[in-house]
Amino acid sequence: MDKAKQRDMEHKIIYKRKLVKDRSKEDYLYAGKDKFVTSAYKRRLVEQAK
């Protein structure tokens, strides 16, 4: 069970890094626009920090 949770967490981290990389390529398109963060995303960030 613990290994499965660890693999899942690693998979999420890798996926998040990929998304950040992809977003940075498109950042110039949305330079003057606001960025919003949902409460669910904030909770996930807190979980990952633990």
Secondary structure, DSSP 8 states (H G I E B T S, - for coil): -HHHHHHHHHHHHHHHHHHHHHHHHHGGGGTTS-----HHHHHHHHHHH-
